[in-house]
Amino acid sequence: MNSSAVPNASPSAVIAIHGGAGTILRASMTPDAEANYHRALHDVLAAGQRVLADGGSALDAVSEAVRLLENCPLFNAGHGAVFTAEGTHELDASIMDGRTLDAGAICCVKRVKNPILAARRVLEASEHVMFTGEGAEAFAAAQGLAFVDPSYFHTDARHRQWLLARGQQRAMLDHDGAALEAGKTDDPTPHEPIDPNRKFGTVGAVALDAHGHLAAATSTGGVTNKQVGRVGDTPLIGAGCYADDATCAVSATGSGEMFMRMVAAYDVAAQMAYRGVSVEEAAADVVMNRLPRIDGRGGLIAVDAKGNVTLPFNTEGMYRGFARVGEAPVTAIYR
């Protein structure tokens, strides 16, 4: 699978997903682990594909895909979220409807089982765009969403990564932590400088439905060993998530502070609107040119109104895939 562009001859319903980017090395991945990631990505894509095949909206498709990614312990969102510096979990999510430009987001929630469903309810049922912390949880409770004990988000693998990061007194992207934990990297601090609170792992989905509408959704557990209360790009419309039927839908993953400073997701749409370039060219410029100027690491997934998909990243790997209605899902991990 080409790591960047997947052109489409004619518009068709399609969904693309990502499960985070970072130091994902073949040497640090067992064959079984690699197969598990491919299987998980395939299953999520197939579920989103079914929504679209049944005539469902792009908004429904990305909601379902991200909900399933949140439920999968392999990824840094929901069950499987990384730990904060205090050994707790804080979850963020956002979603945007390209048809109406409506959006919803929540951040720093600790007991909402599926943050993306809370963000969806903000979009649908509130005059506001974002809720945070206790206010977000109160809103989710009033909407009848499922709550869990914070221990639900714990996984042994994430806990080990947290102990490693805490021992080195730094924050790291979740998949950087996975590579270090496997003991397969010669350099104990790859891609230095790794400054506090700069590394970010997340999940996301973008889709074009049969009606020609776009949507994007993004969710995360944050950064391993991050300071409590830190918020990255994921819940910020225009930074980690953006959708507009006139241009494209985008979901980002990487060093959140850099994506915030570059307003990365919106920049892809803006370049399409103002420069008249393709989604592939706009996304490549953001990921390969603009973000590296401020040491921004990561990638994004995007789909335009014609169904063209692009999945660029500037790290060693990004868990990703796409599925057109009527075609087999395609998944990939490495560059």
N, C-alpha and C positions, 0 to 999 in steps of 0.2 A: 504493500500500500504506500503510495506517495505520501510523505509526511505533511505535505502542504495542501495542494489543490486537487479537488475532485470535480471537474467540470461536468455539466449536465447539458445534453443536447436539447431537451425540451423540459419545461417545468413539470415536476412531479413531486408528490409528497415525500419528504425525507426528514430524518432525524439524525443528529450527531450528538455524541456525548464525550466528555472527558472525565478522568478520574484523578487528575492532578499531574504535575510535572516536577522534574527534579533530577537528582543523580540516580537514574534508574539504569543500572549496568547489567549486561548479560551475565557477567562474572558473579554478580551478587544474587542471581535469581536461579533457584533450582528448577528443573524441568516441571516438577509438579506445581510449584508456585506460579510459574509462567502460565501453565495450562489453566490454573484456577482464575487468574486475572482475565485471560481470554474468554473463559467460560462465563464469568460474571459480566463482562462487557457485552458479550453476545446476548445473554439473557435479558439484560436491561434494554438493549437495542431492539430485540424482538418484541418486548412488551410495548415500547413506544411505537414501533412499527404497526402493531396490531391496532392501537388507538387510531392511528392515521388511516389505516386500511378500512376501518369501520366508519370512516367519515368524521372522526373526532377532530377537535380543534388542535392547533399547534400548542395552545396553552395547556390543554389536557395532556398532550403527549409529553411535554417537557416536565409537567408536574409529576406524572407517573414515573418517568425515567429517573428524575432526581429523588423522588420518594424511595425508589428501589435502591438507588446508590446510597442513600442515607441508611438503609436497612442492612447494607452489606459491610461486614467488618473489615474488608480489604481496603476501604477508602476512608479518607479523613472527613467524615460528615456523619452525624447521627451516631449509630452504633459503630464504634471504630474511630471516634473523634480523638484528637490528640489532647494531651494534658497541658494545663496552664502551669505557671511557676509555682502555684499553690497546690498542685495536684488535683485540680478540679477541671470541669469541662464548661466551655462557653461556646454556644453555637450561633451562627449567622446564616441568613438566607435571603434571597431576593428573586423576584420574578417580574417579567414585563411582557405586556401584550402589544405586539407590533401594530395591530389593527387600530387600537384606541389610544396607544401610548399610556395606558393605565399601568401602574406599577405598585408593588407591595414589597416590604422588607421588614425583617426583624433582626436584632442583634443582641448578643450577650444573654441568650436564654439558657437555662440550665436543666429544665425538666420537660420541655416540649419534645415529644418523641420524634416528630417529623417537622423540622423547622420550615421546610418548603411549603407544607400545607398551611402553616400559620401565615407565611408571606402571601400565599394565594388568597387567604381570607382577608388580609389587609387590602389587597388589590380590589377584592369584590365587595367588601362590607364596610370599609372605612373611608372617610374623607381624607385621611392622612396617607402618607406613603411609607413611613417607617415608625416602628415602635422599638424601644430598647429595654433590656433588663426586666425588672418587675412589671413595668407597664406592658411590655410585650407578652409576658406570661399571663397577666390578667386578661389581656385581649384574647389570647388563645383559649384560655379557660372559658371565657364568655361565649366563644364560638363553638364550644363543645369538643375541642380537639383533644387527642390522647396525650396524657402526661405519664412520665415514668420516673422511677427513682433514679437519681444521678448515676448510680452504679450500673445502670443499663448501658451507658456509653463506654464503659471500661472494656478494654481488651488487653490481654497480657502483652501482645506485641507493642502496642502503643505505650504501655507502662514502661517496658524496657527501653524504648526510645526516649522516653521522658527522663529516666534515670541517667541515660547516657548524656543527653543534652544538659541536664542539671549538673552532672559531674564536670562537664566542660564549660559550665557557666555561660551558655549561649542558647539562642533560639535557632531552630532550623526547620526547613521545609520537611514535611513528613517523609517524603521519599528519599531525601538526603539521609534522614535518620535511619531509614530501613537499610540503605546501602552501608552505612557505618556499622550498624548492628551486625550485619552479615560478616563483617571483618574482611571484606574483599577490596577495600580501598587502601592503597598504600599511604596516602596522605590522610592523617586523622582529621584534618580540617580542609576538605576540598573546597575549591572555589572561594578561597579567602579574597578579600575580607568578608567574613560573615558577621555582620553587626547585629546587635540585639534587635529582635522583632522584625527582621527583614525577610524571613523565609516563610513560605505560604503554600499550603496544599489544599485542594478543594475538589468539588465535583460540579458538573454542570451539563446542561443540555440546550440545544437550539433545534428548532423545527420549522418547516414550511408545510402547511396542510393543503388539502385538496381544494380549498376555497381560496388559496393564494395568500393566506395570512401567516405571519411570522410570530414567534415567541421565543423567549430565552429564560433560563432559570439557573441559579447558582447557589451552592450551599457549602458550608465548611465548618470544621471544628477549630479552625484557626491555625496557630503556629505552635509547634512543640515548645514548651517552656516559656510561652509568651507571658508578659505581664497581665495580670487580671485587669479586665476592662479595655484591653487593646482591641480595636476594630480595624480590619483590613478592607480590601476593596470589594469583597463578596457582597455585602448588603447595600453597597453604594451604586445607585443607578448611574450609568455612564462610566463607571470605573471597572467593576467586575461583571456587569450585566447590562445589556441594552438590546432593544428591539424596536424596529420601525419598518412597517410594510414598504415604505418608500425606498429603503436601502437594504438592511440586513438585520439579522439577529446574532448576538455575540455573547459568549460566556468565557470568562478568563480564568487563568490559574497561574500563580507564580508569586513573586515577591510583592505582596499587596501594597506596600507603601509606594512602590514605583508605579504600579498600575493606577493608583490613586492620583499621583502627581501628574501622570500623563493623560488622565481621564481616558484610559486605553480603549475600553469598549466603545465609547462614543466616538473616539477618534476614527475608528474603522468606518463607522457610518458617515461621519462628517467628510472624510476624504472621498468616499463614494459620491456624496451629494455635491460637494464643492469643487472637487478636482475632476469628477467624472470618471474615476478609475474603477476597475473591477474589484469585487470583494477580495479576490486573491491578492491583487496588488496592494490594496489598502491594508489588509491584515499583515502581509509580509513587511510592509514599511513600518508598521507599529512594532511588531515583534522583533524583527531583525535589524532595524535601524534606530528607531526612536528610543525604545526601552533600553537597549544596551548603552546608550549615551549616559544613563544614570545608573548603570549596573543592574538594570532590571532583568531578572531571570524568570522564565516561564513560557507560557504559550496561551493560545486561545482557540476556540472553535467558532466558526461563523458560517451562516448560510444566507444567500440572498433570495430575492423574490422570484428568481428563475430556477431556484433549486441547486445552484452551484455551491459546493461545500469546500471550505478550506480549513486546515488544522495545523497551522504553523507553530513551532516552538523553538527556543534557542537553548534548551537544556539537553542533557543526554537522552532523555526520554520523556514521553507523555502518554499515559494510558488514554486511549482514544478509539473511536470507531464511528461508523455511520451506517445507515440502512435506508434504502429507498423502498417504497412500497412495491412489492412484487419481486424484489431481489434479495439475495442472501446478505445478512449483515457482514460488514468487514471490520475487523478489529486490529489494533497494532499497539506496540509498546515503545520500541526503540526508534532511533533516528532513521 
